[in-house]
Amino acid sequence: MGKKIALNVFYNLGIIISIFGMVWAYNNAKYPVIAFFLATAGFFVYLKIQLVKEMRSSLKKK
């Protein structure tokens, strides 16, 4: 359980850093970098959704 909480925190930090990166890239007119940060944010959101689904199914079994 502790591992999954740590993963959730890591995914949240990844999403937050990606958002800040997108804002920085937009302010500095570095548009290819925005695409990179958008892809990483999407990846972290995907992983977070998978983790939440896994946690819900494991809690329903108990």
Number of C-alpha atoms within 10 A of each C-alpha: 7 7 8 13 11 11 15 18 13 14 20 16 14 18 21 14 15 21 17 13 18 21 14 14 17 14 10 10 11 12 12 11 16 19 13 14 21 17 13 17 23 14 15 21 16 12 15 19 13 12 17 13 12 12 13 11 11 10 9 7 6 5
